[in-house]
Amino acid sequence: MTEKLTPLEVMRDAPVIPVIVLNDVKDAIPLARALVAGGIRMLEVTLRTPQALQCIEAIAKDVPEAVAGAGTIRSAADAQAAALAGAKFGVSPGYTRSVGKACHDIGLPLLPGVATGSEIMTAQEDGYTQLKFFPALQAGGLPMLKAWQGPFGDVTFCPTGGIHAGNAAEFLALSNVACVGGSWIVPTDAIRDGDWARIEQLARAASQLPR
């Protein structure tokens, strides 16, 4: 694993990037190890809980086979804090130029969130061509991605939001989709119960999805 990733390398590493919400730092390391054992290394730890940065730091320090990333980056301060914690990539639910510039300036590869053509064009103007389509299902799903293949043929997407084991393969079959994001491989109850074997099994199934 190279020290500095590109957004495309983040996307192409596995068919699925898990969208992780952690409420307890003690769960971070065993969760990361279970995901890596199942073939998933790019881990999006969302900044939705007060413990998120500590969890990223723990994974970055103690699970070198994993690549800890930060999700829900909504500001330049979020990006800076994530990088300081050891995040190797960032994911945002939307796109602003200040977030894009901050990630560029600190060298944090970013998958910016987009849901419209105008947002894609803004991100492209700033040099971003690997984008998160969010919330994928609610914002148009498969038909929207197919419609974007014409005008935005040079853009690669990671659809996230409403993706699950039952529909992931349909999205991955599209030529402009490199991977999908989803929380189905990191169920809340499995994390709560410390059922790392179940998470490893879900990760293995996800890592073998065709694309």
C-alpha positions in Angstrom: 0.0 0.0 0.0 1.4 3.3 -1.0 1.6 6.1 1.6 -0.3 8.5 -0.7 -3.3 7.1 -2.4 -5.3 8.5 -5.3 -9.1 8.7 -5.1 -9.2 6.1 -7.9 -7.0 3.7 -5.9 -9.4 4.1 -3.0 -12.3 3.2 -5.2 -10.7 0.3 -7.0 -9.3 -1.5 -4.0 -12.6 -3.5 -3.4 -16.1 -3.4 -4.7 -17.5 -1.9 -1.4 -16.3 0.8 0.9 -18.0 0.2 4.3 -19.7 3.3 5.8 -18.8 2.9 9.5 -20.4 4.5 12.6 -18.5 3.8 15.8 -19.7 4.7 19.2 -16.9 3.0 21.2 -13.2 3.2 20.5 -12.7 -0.4 21.8 -14.7 -1.6 18.7 -12.5 0.1 16.2 -9.5 -2.3 16.1 -11.5 -5.7 16.1 -13.9 -4.2 13.5 -11.0 -3.2 11.2 -9.3 -6.5 11.6 -12.5 -8.4 10.7 -13.1 -6.3 7.6 -9.5 -6.7 6.4 -9.7 -10.5 7.0 -12.8 -10.5 4.7 -10.9 -8.6 2.0 -12.0 -5.0 2.7 -9.2 -2.6 3.4 -10.6 0.9 2.6 -12.6 1.8 5.7 -14.8 5.0 5.8 -15.2 5.9 9.5 -17.8 8.6 9.5 -17.4 11.7 11.7 -20.8 11.3 13.1 -19.8 10.4 16.7 -17.5 12.1 19.2 -15.3 9.0 19.2 -14.8 8.9 15.4 -11.4 10.6 15.3 -10.0 8.4 18.1 -11.3 5.4 16.2 -9.5 6.5 13.0 -6.3 7.0 15.1 -6.6 3.6 16.6 -7.0 1.8 13.3 -4.2 3.8 11.6 -1.9 2.9 14.5 -2.8 -0.7 15.3 -4.2 -2.2 12.0 -1.6 -1.3 9.4 -3.2 -3.6 6.8 -6.3 -1.4 6.9 -6.5 2.0 5.3 -8.5 4.3 7.6 -10.5 7.0 5.9 -12.9 9.7 7.3 -16.4 10.1 6.1 -18.9 12.9 6.7 -16.3 15.6 6.1 -18.3 18.8 6.0 -15.6 21.5 6.6 -12.0 22.3 6.3 -11.6 21.7 10.0 -13.1 18.2 9.6 -10.5 17.5 6.9 -7.6 18.8 9.0 -8.7 16.8 12.1 -9.1 13.6 10.0 -5.7 13.9 8.5 -4.1 14.6 11.9 -5.9 11.5 13.2 -4.2 9.4 10.5 -6.9 9.2 7.9 -5.5 8.4 4.4 -8.6 9.5 2.5 -11.8 11.5 3.0 -15.4 11.3 1.9 -17.9 14.1 2.0 -21.7 14.0 1.8 -21.7 17.0 -0.5 -19.2 19.4 -2.1 -18.0 22.9 -1.3 -14.9 24.5 -2.7 -13.5 25.2 0.8 -13.6 21.4 1.6 -12.1 20.6 -1.8 -9.3 23.2 -1.3 -8.6 22.0 2.2 -8.2 18.4 1.2 -6.0 19.4 -1.8 -3.8 21.6 0.4 -3.2 18.9 3.0 -2.9 16.1 0.5 -5.9 14.2 1.7 -7.5 12.3 -1.3 -11.2 13.2 -1.3 -14.3 11.5 -2.7 -16.7 14.5 -2.8 -20.4 13.9 -2.6 -22.6 15.0 -5.5 -26.2 14.6 -6.4 -26.7 16.9 -9.4 -25.0 17.7 -12.7 -24.1 21.2 -11.4 -22.3 19.7 -8.4 -20.4 17.3 -10.7 -19.3 20.2 -12.8 -18.2 22.2 -9.8 -16.2 19.3 -8.4 -14.6 18.7 -11.9 -13.6 22.3 -12.2 -11.6 21.8 -9.0 -9.9 18.7 -10.3 -12.2 16.0 -8.8 -13.3 13.3 -11.2 -13.9 10.4 -8.8 -17.0 11.2 -6.9 -19.4 9.8 -4.4 -23.1 9.8 -5.6 -25.1 10.5 -2.5 -27.8 9.7 -1.5 -27.7 7.4 -4.5 -31.1 5.7 -4.3 -33.0 8.8 -3.2 -31.3 11.0 -5.8 -32.1 8.9 -8.9 -30.3 5.6 -8.5 -29.4 3.5 -11.5 -31.3 5.7 -14.0 -29.5 8.8 -12.9 -26.1 7.1 -13.2 -27.0 5.8 -16.7 -28.1 9.3 -17.7 -24.7 10.8 -16.5 -22.7 8.3 -18.7 -23.1 10.6 -21.7 -22.3 14.1 -20.5 -20.0 12.9 -17.7 -18.2 10.0 -19.4 -14.9 10.9 -17.7 -16.3 10.7 -14.2 -16.2 7.7 -11.9 -18.8 7.2 -9.1 -19.1 5.5 -5.8 -22.9 5.4 -5.2 -23.7 5.4 -1.5 -27.1 5.6 0.2 -29.7 2.8 -0.1 -27.1 0.3 -1.4 -27.3 -3.2 0.0 -26.4 -6.8 -0.7 -29.5 -7.1 -2.9 -28.8 -4.2 -5.3 -25.0 -3.6 -5.1 -24.3 -5.8 -8.1 -26.6 -3.8 -10.4 -24.7 -0.6 -9.5 -21.3 -2.2 -9.9 -22.3 -3.4 -13.4 -22.4 0.2 -14.6 -19.3 1.3 -16.5 -19.1 4.6 -14.6 -19.2 2.9 -11.1 -16.0 1.8 -9.6 -17.3 0.7 -6.2 -20.3 1.3 -3.9 -20.5 2.5 -0.3 -22.7 0.8 2.2 -23.3 0.0 5.8 -24.8 -3.5 5.3 -21.4 -5.1 6.0 -21.0 -3.3 9.3 -24.4 -3.8 11.0 -25.0 -1.9 14.2 -26.1 -5.0 16.1 -23.0 -7.0 15.0 -20.7 -4.2 16.2 -22.7 -3.9 19.5 -22.5 -7.6 20.1 -18.8 -7.9 19.0 -19.8 -10.4 16.3 -16.6 -9.9 14.3 -17.0 -13.3 12.6 -20.3 -12.1 11.1 -18.7 -8.9 9.9 -15.8 -10.8 8.4 -18.3 -13.1 6.5 -20.3 -10.1 5.2 -17.0 -8.4 4.1 -15.9 -11.5 2.3 -19.1 -11.7 0.4 -18.9 -8.0 -0.5 -15.3 -8.3 -1.6 -16.3 -11.0 -4.1 -19.0 -9.0 -5.8 -18.4 -8.8 -9.6 -17.7 -5.5 -11.2 
